[in-house]
Amino acid sequence: MMIDYERIKKDCFWDISMSKSNIDDILLQDKPQQKAFLYQKILLNSTQLFKDISIFSIEDISKLTEDFKVPRFNHDYIFRRKNLVEVYFLDKPLLIDELKWVA
């Protein structure tokens, strides 16, 4: 899979300096806090959410999504993005009413 490091850096790390090697190091090492940080930055800021979340293994996506607590600030927006990740990657139920099929 090709990772668009430049877009991820532009979208998700506009507030701090992050290099391609920093991102690779986080993905390859077993440092849960750093992975959670990268996951959160992508979840909150990516313009291509599914593509960018897929840089993580499915095991990491499951653990990181489960552990991520939606903050009060910007709650609805972040809740929706987290739920979309759950539906797309983890086969969890869709909780966003306006996106559900109506019978």
Steps between C-alpha positions, in 0.01 A plus 500: 500500500623846414492747785457865402729640767489855366120518512489339845758749626309791342154388621583356839822660620455863406569593863820299558795372301465137394719322247445191288747311718314611816178355361672178392666463841165538675338239275783248538570529871288366781441829680127526571504867602671606178265287288203652683636848429540428127157334487336798671665753268379304196152438642447867577665663200539275196325597179524135388407327822465137385814508288705651781363281780588197285873568561441320831456124529143383559605394850629850571186657354284283725699579815546870426134551412384313808731703726423838342267711712300762312565835670230752586655756269366448148328184627251443218759538222753274669236244600390472136854454372575235762176316419580507129835335575322240715250422223754495216783307665345311790149408377339683793148645481438839344389742772452811284124524450505714186726248325288194583273340242136560580261210444 
